[in-house]
Amino acid sequence: MESLIERLRDTQALAKLVGEAPAFLNAIQHLPDVAKSAATVLIAGETGTGKELVARAVHYLSARAAFPFVPVHCGSLPDTLLEDELFGHERGAFTDARASRRGLIAQAERGTLFLDEVEAMSMKAQVALLRVLQDKRFRALGSSCEQQADIRIVAASNAPLDQLVQSGNFRADLYYRLCVFSLHLPPLRERYGDVTTLAHYFLKKHTPADSAELQLAAEAHEALLAYDWPGNVRELESAIIRGIHLCQTNLIEVKDLGIPSKSENQLHVPVTIVPTEACSFKAMKQKTIEAFEREYLKRLMHEHQGNVSHAAAAAGKERRELGKMLTKYQIDPKQFRSPGKPYPII
């Protein structure tokens, strides 16, 4: 295992894959072998676990490393725009198409196309992508000619695609085409020991060159270890950046990180609802879900000092969707803001 890590860290692309936890090392141990193949790769894991970093590692370890790595976030594009982004269009293909445009597949020629949040693809887009995988060909919108697709596709998903297949929300044939190789990145809460390693890595990475050397206060370090990090590595990095810019001395305190202290974590007791004879199973289930959502939202607002945008990013939700949930439970983000302190700029 040690020789593997040394091999990985010999490349600049993999230097960002920081961690020594067995769960993490097991997840990435086959990366060099996976990279040698031209087959598709499906990377699964919660939001913030580093799926794009792993995708880049696969690319830069492969024979396609000298060619483009092109990412596309499927969840941020509606159906029609996604096809245009992937395949491009010819002049006159639709209103306002005054010039031809190369799509992302053409831009990734001989390189790697990374499809993030692939579970968000519509059925129509899934069919179009399936043809690219099957025939290695595609057609720009408005074109009568097909083009060769010399690319490798790496996809990532926050949701379990096998379950989406069973529920009929994702095509089974596309799923099996995408998961020739499957990698699952563990959440940070399962990477024992890596919180400290990552915290010091981010501290070194983000501390300004002209700044005095910063350290984590003992209580801050204990809080980092006690917290369960629902936003995973991305949330940890944001907390360290926040601490760097908000600390008043060369010691970063818990309040600078914006996470609960160790004692607050220990005192947090999940809400338990005792069922009564009058409650049906359905009603009881609904009450339990609502209690969980309310407590989760309060904790999320506390962690992000009432910043809805940052909280939505950490939770892996759209800002508007999170706002609706806050309204539903009558939770005012303003009451979680620190007095006299603006939102941290990160």
C-alpha positions as a printed Julia matrix, in Angstrom:
346×3 Matrix{Float64}:
   0.0    0.0     0.0
   2.86   2.41    0.76
   4.39   1.91   -2.68
   0.98   2.61   -4.22
   0.69   5.94   -2.4
   4.19   6.9    -3.49
   3.32   6.08   -7.09
   0.16   8.16   -6.89
   1.89  11.13   -5.33
   4.57  11.14   -8.01
   1.98  12.82  -10.23
   0.8   16.37   -9.65
  -2.79  15.38  -10.44
  -2.92  12.97   -7.52
  -1.17  15.19   -5.01
  -4.6   16.57   -4.07
  -5.86  13.13   -3.03
  -4.91  13.62    0.6
  -5.59  10.92    3.18
  -4.26   7.8     4.87
  -7.47   6.2     6.17
  -7.9    2.55    5.07
 -11.38   3.27    3.64
  -9.95   6.02    1.45
  -6.86   4.07    0.36
  -9.01   1.08   -0.55
 -11.19   3.3    -2.71
  -8.29   4.67   -4.76
  -5.9    1.72   -4.78
  -6.83   0.59   -8.3
  -6.69   4.05   -9.92
  -3.49   3.39  -11.92
  -4.96   0.17  -13.36
  -8.33   1.79  -14.08
  -6.6    4.69  -15.83
  -4.78   2.37  -18.24
  -8.09   1.21  -19.68
 -10.22   3.17  -22.13
 -13.44   1.94  -20.49
 -15.98   4.12  -18.7
 -15.73   4.83  -14.99
 -18.56   5.56  -12.55
 -17.57   7.37   -9.35
 -20.13   7.31   -6.55
 -20.11   9.15   -3.26
 -21.8   11.82   -1.18
 -21.54  15.5    -2.03
 -18.1   16.88   -1.25
 -16.18  13.59   -1.17
 -13.86  14.55   -4.04
 -15.37  12.79   -7.07
 -14.04  15.33   -9.59
 -10.54  15.1    -8.1
 -10.6   11.34   -8.62
 -11.93  11.79  -12.16
  -9.03  14.14  -12.92
  -6.63  11.62  -11.42
  -7.97   8.91  -13.76
  -7.47  11.27  -16.69
  -3.94  12.4   -15.84
  -2.78   8.84  -15.16
  -4.09   7.71  -18.54
  -2.71   7.84  -22.07
  -5.14  10.74  -22.69
  -3.4   13.01  -20.17
  -1.99  15.33  -22.87
  -5.5   16.05  -24.16
  -8.43  17.96  -22.61
 -10.28  17.07  -19.44
 -13.74  18.59  -19.96
 -16.23  18.66  -17.04
 -19.97  19.17  -17.4
 -22.37  19.47  -14.46
 -25.5   17.73  -15.71
 -27.64  18.95  -12.81
 -27.18  22.62  -13.71
 -28.51  22.34  -17.27
 -32.06  21.77  -18.53
 -32.71  19.02  -21.06
 -32.41  21.05  -24.26
 -29.32  22.92  -23.14
 -27.62  19.72  -22.05
 -27.86  18.24  -25.54
 -26.55  21.47  -27.06
 -23.69  21.51  -24.53
 -22.76  17.9   -25.29
 -23.21  17.78  -29.06
 -22.99  21.4   -30.21
 -25.07  22.79  -33.04
 -24.94  23.94  -36.65
 -25.78  27.42  -37.82
 -29.56  27.8   -38.12
 -30.31  24.73  -35.97
 -32.65  26.85  -33.87
 -33.6   30.46  -33.29
 -30.55  32.65  -32.59
 -28.13  29.93  -33.76
 -26.24  32.4   -35.95
 -23.03  30.4   -35.95
 -21.95  26.8   -35.53
 -20.76  25.76  -32.09
 -18.63  22.81  -31.02
 -20.07  20.79  -28.17
 -18.23  19.41  -25.18
 -17.73  16.02  -26.82
 -15.87  17.66  -29.69
 -13.92  19.82  -27.24
 -12.85  16.7   -25.33
 -11.49  15.02  -28.47
  -8.9   12.36  -27.52
  -9.33  13.38  -23.88
 -11.84  12.76  -21.07
 -15.43  14.0   -20.69
 -16.48  14.15  -17.04
 -20.23  13.98  -16.43
 -20.94  15.17  -12.89
 -24.37  14.52  -11.34
 -25.18  12.13  -14.17
 -28.29  11.04  -12.28
 -29.86  14.4   -13.16
 -29.95  13.6   -16.89
 -33.41  13.4   -18.44
 -34.48  10.21  -20.22
 -34.02  11.93  -23.58
 -30.46  12.95  -22.73
 -29.75   9.44  -21.41
 -30.74   7.95  -24.78
 -28.45  10.38  -26.6
 -25.53   9.58  -24.3
 -26.16   5.84  -24.64
 -25.68   6.11  -28.39
 -22.36   7.88  -27.92
 -21.19   5.05  -25.66
 -22.46   2.32  -27.98
 -21.46   3.68  -31.4
 -18.72   6.17  -30.47
 -20.49   8.64  -32.73
 -22.66  11.75  -32.24
 -24.53  14.32  -34.29
 -24.59  18.06  -33.64
 -28.03  19.65  -33.41
 -29.21  20.62  -36.88
 -26.56  18.51  -38.63
 -27.14  15.66  -41.06
 -23.64  14.26  -40.55
 -22.33  12.14  -37.72
 -18.93  12.69  -36.12
 -16.55  10.29  -34.45
 -16.38  10.51  -30.64
 -12.84   9.65  -29.57
 -13.3   10.33  -25.86
 -13.32   8.54  -22.56
 -16.34   9.14  -20.35
 -16.06   9.31  -16.57
 -19.33   9.88  -14.71
 -20.1   10.76  -11.11
 -23.25  10.46   -9.06
 -24.38  11.59   -5.6
 -27.3    9.15   -5.75
 -27.18   5.32   -5.92
 -27.77   4.71   -9.63
 -28.63   1.04   -9.11
 -31.61   2.09   -6.98
 -32.63   4.69   -9.58
 -32.57   1.91  -12.18
 -34.88  -0.22  -10.03
 -37.29   2.68   -9.58
 -37.33   3.36  -13.33
 -35.65   6.78  -13.08
 -32.43   5.78  -14.84
 -31.91   3.56  -17.85
 -30.48   0.16  -16.99
 -28.59  -0.13  -20.3
 -26.9    3.23  -19.73
 -26.06   2.32  -16.14
 -24.27  -0.86  -17.2
 -22.4    1.05  -19.9
 -21.21   3.63  -17.39
 -20.08   1.3   -14.62
 -17.49  -0.85  -16.36
 -15.29   0.38  -13.53
 -16.97   1.54  -10.3
 -15.32   3.55   -7.55
 -17.06   4.52   -4.31
 -15.56   7.32   -2.24
 -16.24   7.04    1.49
 -17.71   9.98    3.43
 -15.34  11.88    5.68
 -17.0   10.48    8.81
 -15.71   7.03    7.79
 -12.16   8.22    7.07
 -10.81   7.94   10.61
  -7.74  10.11   11.12
  -8.05  12.01    7.84
  -9.82  15.04    9.35
  -6.6   16.17   11.02
  -4.5   15.43    7.93
  -6.87  17.31    5.64
  -7.28  20.23    8.05
  -3.52  20.86    8.14
  -3.31  20.41    4.36
  -5.99  23.06    3.79
  -4.44  25.32    6.42
  -1.14  25.28    4.55
  -2.83  25.6     1.17
  -5.04  28.61    1.97
  -2.95  30.64    4.44
  -1.72  33.75    2.55
   2.02  33.73    1.87
   2.5   37.05    3.67
   0.54  35.92    6.75
   1.97  34.69   10.04
   1.89  30.93   10.57
  -1.52  29.84   11.83
  -2.4   26.94   14.08
  -5.57  25.26   15.29
  -6.4   25.8    18.96
  -6.79  22.58   20.94
 -10.54  23.11   21.32
 -10.87  23.79   17.58
  -9.04  20.56   16.79
 -11.31  18.62   19.14
 -14.36  20.17   17.48
 -13.1   19.12   14.05
 -12.78  15.53   15.24
 -16.18  15.49   16.99
 -18.14  16.89   14.03
 -19.65  14.44   11.52
 -19.12  16.61    8.37
 -22.31  16.16    6.33
 -20.68  18.24    3.56
 -17.56  16.05    3.7
 -14.13  17.27    2.49
 -15.6   20.32    0.77
 -17.25  21.46    4.0
 -14.02  20.91    5.95
 -12.08  23.01    3.44
 -14.66  25.81    3.7
 -14.42  25.72    7.52
 -10.62  26.04    7.4
 -10.79  28.92    4.9
 -13.35  30.62    7.14
 -11.1   30.14   10.17
  -8.06  31.58    8.38
  -9.85  34.82    7.57
 -11.83  35.25   10.79
  -9.22  34.41   13.45
  -7.95  37.36   15.46
  -4.61  35.81   16.48
  -2.37  33.09   15.12
  -4.7   30.54   16.76
  -7.89  29.49   14.97
 -10.71  29.01   17.5
 -13.93  27.0    17.2
 -15.98  30.15   16.65
 -13.78  31.02   13.68
 -14.5   27.68   12.02
 -18.27  28.06   12.31
 -18.89  24.49   13.54
 -20.27  23.26   16.88
 -17.8   22.78   19.72
 -17.1   19.27   21.0
 -19.45  19.77   23.95
 -22.24  20.98   21.66
 -21.82  17.88   19.51
 -21.96  15.62   22.55
 -25.05  17.34   23.89
 -26.88  17.0    20.6
 -29.52  14.31   21.08
 -31.65  13.25   18.1
 -35.33  14.02   18.5
 -37.34  10.93   19.37
 -41.09  10.84   18.91
 -42.98   8.37   21.05
 -45.83   6.88   19.03
 -49.33   6.75   20.43
 -52.2    4.45   19.57
 -53.85   7.28   17.7
 -50.91   7.57   15.28
 -51.0    5.45   12.15
 -47.74   4.2    10.67
 -47.98   6.76    7.86
 -48.59   9.64   10.27
 -45.79   8.49   12.55
 -43.38   8.27    9.63
 -44.27  11.77    8.48
 -43.76  13.22   11.97
 -40.36  11.55   12.27
 -39.26  12.93    8.9
 -40.43  16.43    9.8
 -38.61  16.31   13.14
 -35.39  15.22   11.43
 -35.66  17.91    8.74
 -36.32  20.65   11.3
 -33.33  19.67   13.46
 -31.09  19.23   10.43
 -31.98  22.66    9.06
 -31.34  24.35   12.41
 -27.95  22.7    12.67
 -27.12  23.59    9.07
 -27.98  27.24    9.68
 -25.87  27.26   12.84
 -22.88  25.79   11.01
 -23.07  28.34    8.2
 -24.05  31.34   10.32
 -27.35  31.79    8.49
 -25.78  31.89    5.03
 -28.37  30.07    2.92
 -26.13  29.82   -0.18
 -23.27  28.19    1.72
 -25.68  25.92    3.59
 -27.33  24.79    0.35
 -23.94  23.97   -1.18
 -22.93  21.94    1.89
 -26.25  20.06    1.88
 -26.1   19.38   -1.86
 -29.36  21.22   -2.54
 -30.42  24.1    -4.74
 -30.63  27.39   -2.82
 -34.3   27.85   -3.75
 -35.19  24.35   -2.54
 -33.45  24.92    0.78
 -35.2   28.28    1.13
 -38.58  26.6     0.73
 -37.73  24.12    3.47
 -36.67  26.92    5.82
 -39.97  28.7     5.15
 -41.9   25.47    5.72
 -40.44  25.1     9.22
 -40.48  28.84    9.94
 -36.71  28.98   10.42
 -35.28  32.47    9.99
 -31.62  32.38    8.81
 -31.03  35.84   10.33
 -31.24  34.5    13.87
 -28.15  32.34   13.24
 -25.89  35.2    12.15
 -23.08  36.23   14.46
 -23.72  39.74   15.82
 -21.63  42.36   14.05
 -20.01  39.86   11.7
 -20.65  39.8     7.94
 -20.75  36.57    6.0
 -17.27  35.18    5.44
 -16.03  35.69    1.91
 -14.6   32.43    0.58
